[in-house]
Amino acid sequence: MANKEQVLVIGLGRFGQALAQTMTRLGHEVLAIDSDPAVVRKCAGDLATVVEADATTVEVLRQIGADDFGMAVVAIGNDIQASIMATYALVDLGVPMIWAKAITTQHGAILQRVGAHNVVFPERDMGVRVAHTMSGRTIDYVELDTEFVLIEATVPTEFVNKRIADTGVRQKYDITVLCVKRPGGRFTYATQDTVLNEKDLVVVFGPTRKAEEFAALPGHRTLLRD
């Protein structure tokens, strides 16, 4: 979203609230909807426009002007039926870009068939990230899609005190070192002449299996994000 847009957020659980508040801080005009009056009252102080409404029908969404929005997010949590119905109603209204939160793989598949353009699995994705961090091999782990990941990790023993060009990391592991963080410093772009030190942090990008092989190399230190 390079330009500021009007964004409709349906469902104000923790995920929906965080999303709506962040989009507001980024300068987008957000209309947030929830069917629970207590939730609407709670969010009224943090969001400019919050409406109590049942967003599962085309008629209600049309009344609040949903068809004028360029983007909508169905952030409904545990009510899968309401999630699907709200997504279908947005599709029926012709909203150009619809994101939807899914709880299960089957739920996500249905949302895609109904017409959601993007389906996200926040609980699953966070579980994957935490599991990799708990293993002690990575500090952070982000799936970019089903085949590529970003990993933040310490420097394995075999790469210490070597220029990136001399490590053969691309040839051996088919991954790219994107940036490096010195102790007490900030991340900076990595070049082929960057020398990796024992206490550095690196962010690497590559195919999932290859990146995980890199993270499993001897010498990675267990370290919490600072």
C-alpha positions in Angstrom: 0.0 0.0 0.0 2.2 2.8 -1.3 -0.6 5.3 -1.2 -2.9 6.2 1.7 -6.2 4.4 1.3 -9.5 3.9 3.0 -9.4 0.6 4.9 -12.4 -1.3 6.3 -11.6 -3.6 9.2 -14.3 -6.1 10.3 -13.8 -7.7 13.6 -12.0 -6.1 16.6 -10.4 -8.9 18.5 -6.7 -8.5 19.4 -5.7 -9.1 15.8 -8.3 -6.7 14.3 -7.6 -4.0 16.9 -3.8 -4.1 16.4 -4.3 -4.0 12.6 -6.7 -1.1 12.7 -4.6 0.9 15.1 -1.4 0.4 13.1 -3.1 1.3 9.8 -4.4 4.4 11.4 -0.9 5.3 12.6 0.4 4.8 9.1 -2.0 7.5 7.9 -4.8 5.4 6.3 -8.4 6.2 6.9 -9.8 3.3 8.8 -13.5 2.3 9.5 -13.6 -0.4 12.1 -16.7 -2.6 12.6 -17.7 -5.1 15.3 -21.0 -6.6 16.4 -20.2 -6.4 20.1 -21.2 -3.0 21.6 -18.7 -3.4 24.5 -15.8 -3.9 22.1 -16.9 -0.9 20.0 -17.0 1.3 23.2 -13.5 0.0 24.2 -12.0 0.8 20.8 -13.7 4.2 20.4 -10.9 6.0 22.1 -8.2 4.5 19.9 -9.8 4.6 16.5 -11.4 7.6 14.7 -14.4 5.7 13.3 -15.8 2.6 15.0 -19.3 1.2 14.1 -21.4 -1.4 15.8 -22.9 -3.5 13.0 -23.4 -7.1 11.8 -21.1 -7.1 8.8 -22.2 -10.5 7.5 -24.8 -9.1 5.1 -24.5 -7.1 1.9 -27.3 -4.8 3.0 -25.6 -3.7 6.2 -22.2 -3.3 4.5 -23.7 -1.2 1.7 -25.4 1.1 4.3 -22.1 1.9 5.9 -20.5 2.5 2.5 -18.3 -0.6 2.4 -18.4 -0.6 -1.4 -16.5 2.7 -1.5 -13.4 1.2 0.2 -10.4 0.1 -1.8 -9.4 -2.5 0.8 -11.1 -4.5 3.5 -9.8 -6.9 6.1 -12.0 -9.6 7.7 -10.4 -10.0 11.0 -13.2 -12.0 12.7 -11.7 -14.6 15.1 -13.4 -17.8 16.2 -16.8 -17.4 14.4 -15.8 -19.1 11.1 -19.3 -18.8 9.6 -19.4 -15.0 10.2 -15.9 -14.8 8.7 -17.0 -16.5 5.6 -20.3 -14.6 5.3 -18.6 -11.2 5.7 -16.0 -12.1 3.1 -18.7 -13.3 0.7 -20.6 -10.0 1.2 -17.5 -7.9 0.5 -16.9 -9.9 -2.7 -20.5 -9.4 -3.7 -20.0 -5.6 -3.2 -17.0 -5.7 -5.5 -14.4 -4.5 -2.9 -11.1 -4.5 -5.0 -8.8 -6.0 -2.3 -10.0 -8.3 0.5 -7.8 -9.8 3.2 -9.1 -12.4 5.5 -7.9 -14.0 8.7 -8.1 -17.8 8.8 -8.0 -20.1 11.8 -7.5 -23.4 10.1 -6.3 -24.6 6.7 -9.8 -25.6 5.7 -11.1 -22.2 6.8 -8.5 -20.5 4.7 -9.3 -22.7 1.6 -13.0 -21.7 1.9 -12.1 -18.0 2.2 -10.1 -18.3 -1.0 -12.9 -20.0 -2.8 -15.4 -17.5 -1.6 -13.2 -14.8 -3.1 -10.7 -13.4 -0.6 -7.6 -12.1 -2.4 -5.2 -12.8 0.5 -5.6 -15.2 3.4 -3.4 -14.9 6.5 -2.9 -17.4 9.4 -1.6 -15.2 12.3 -1.8 -17.9 15.0 -0.1 -20.5 12.8 2.6 -18.1 11.6 3.4 -17.0 15.1 3.6 -20.6 16.2 6.2 -21.3 13.5 8.3 -18.3 14.5 8.2 -19.1 18.2 9.1 -22.8 17.6 12.2 -21.9 15.6 13.2 -19.3 18.3 12.7 -21.9 21.1 14.9 -24.3 19.3 17.8 -22.0 20.0 18.9 -21.9 16.4 17.4 -18.6 15.3 16.4 -15.3 16.9 13.6 -14.7 14.4 12.1 -16.6 11.5 9.7 -15.2 9.0 8.1 -17.2 6.2 7.8 -15.1 3.0 5.9 -17.9 1.3 5.8 -21.7 1.4 9.3 -21.9 0.0 11.4 -18.9 1.1 12.2 -17.5 4.6 14.1 -14.7 6.3 16.1 -15.9 9.3 17.9 -13.8 12.0 20.7 -15.7 13.6 24.2 -15.5 15.1 27.3 -16.3 13.0 28.2 -20.0 12.8 31.8 -21.0 13.7 33.0 -21.7 10.2 32.1 -18.1 9.1 33.8 -16.2 11.9 36.4 -13.7 10.9 35.8 -14.3 7.2 34.6 -12.0 4.4 31.2 -13.0 3.1 32.8 -13.6 -0.3 35.2 -16.1 1.3 32.5 -18.1 3.2 31.0 -19.6 0.0 27.6 -19.2 1.6 25.8 -18.8 -1.7 27.5 -21.8 -3.2 27.2 -24.1 -0.2 23.7 -23.1 1.1 22.1 -21.2 -1.7 21.2 -18.3 0.7 22.0 -14.6 0.8 23.3 -12.6 3.8 21.3 -9.4 3.6 22.5 -7.5 6.6 24.7 -7.6 9.7 24.5 -6.1 13.1 27.5 -5.5 15.3 27.2 -5.7 19.1 25.6 -2.6 20.3 25.0 -1.3 16.8 22.3 -1.3 14.1 21.8 -3.5 11.1 23.6 -2.4 8.0 23.6 -3.8 4.5 26.0 -6.7 4.0 28.4 -6.7 1.1 30.8 -9.4 -0.2 33.6 -7.6 1.7 31.8 -7.6 5.0 33.8 -9.5 7.6 31.6 -11.6 10.0 32.6 -11.5 13.6 31.8 -14.0 16.4 29.2 -11.8 18.1 27.5 -10.4 15.0 23.9 -11.0 14.1 23.0 -11.7 10.5 19.8 -11.8 8.5 19.8 -14.3 5.7 17.3 -15.1 2.9 16.8 -18.2 1.0 14.8 -21.5 0.4 13.4 -22.8 3.6 15.3 -26.0 3.7 18.6 -24.3 2.9 18.1 -21.5 5.4 17.3 -24.1 8.1 20.5 -26.0 7.3 22.4 -22.7 7.8 20.7 -22.2 11.1 21.7 -25.7 12.2 25.4 -25.2 11.6 27.7 -25.6 14.7 28.5 -22.5 16.7 25.2 -20.6 16.6 24.8 -18.9 20.0 21.4 -18.9 21.8 20.5 -15.3 22.1 17.4 -13.3 22.8 16.5 -10.2 20.7 17.8 -7.0 22.2 
